């Protein structure tokens, strides 16, 4: 199983979390499972999440999709996310 580490800033965590939760079905359809979501202690609007990906190619397609870009913009993501694909060591 591969994982994806994603970090980005949001305008308002509560608003972002609502949008993130509402997009769960689209993540599941892309074969992604949410392992966890965290907030930075230094900046409560900095979000870090880890997703498990059953199919890396499908995950990359989803992460580059217009659907996700629109959902992120609507949820208040600011700037470009930092995305790291992790393979099991």
N, C-alpha and C positions, 0 to 999 in steps of 0.2 A: 504494500500500500504506500502510495506517495502522499505527501502532504504539501500544502501551500500556506506560506506565511504571508499575510497581507497587513500592511500598516498604512494608514492614511489619517488625515485630519478631517473633522466635520465641523459644521457651524454650531450644531446643537446635538449632543449625544442622544437625548430622548427622542428627538425627531428622527435622527438617523436610525436608531434601534427599531423604531416602528417600521420604517421603510425596509430595513434589513430583514425583519421578521416576516413582513408581507411578501418578500421575494423568495421565501424558503422553497416554494414549489419549483421555481425555475432553477434554483441551485440543485435540488434533488433530481430534476430531470436531466441535469448535466452530469449526474453521478457524483455530486459533491455532498459531503456530510460535514456539518459544523462540529468541530472538536471543542472550540472555545472562543469566547470573545472577551477581551480585556481592555481596560482604559489605563492610560499612563497615570501614574500617581502625580507626576509633575504638571500634566496638562490633561484635564478630564475630557477634552475634545480630540485627543489623539487616541485612535482606536487600533488595536492589534487583534487579529483573528487568525486562527489556524483551521484550515479545512482539509479533510481527507479527500483524495481524488482516486477513484477506481480506474479511471481512464484519463491519462495526462493529456492526450490529444483533444479529447472532448472537453476537458477542463480549460485548456488554452483557448479553444474555440469560444467557449462561453465567456471567458474573461475578456476576450476581444470583441464581444458582440455589442451591437448598438443597443440591444435590450438592456444589458447591464449598465452601459454608459448612461442611458436615460434614467434608469432606476437610481443610480448613484447621484446623478445631478439632482433629481427630485428629492432625495433623502438628505441633501446638503453636504455631500463630500466636496472638500476643497482641494484643489491641486490634483496631481497625479498620484495614484497609489504606488507604494513600493511593494512589489510582488516577488517572492522567492519560492521556487519549487524545491522541495526537499525530498530526497530519496532515503530510504532506510539504510542505515550504515551497517 
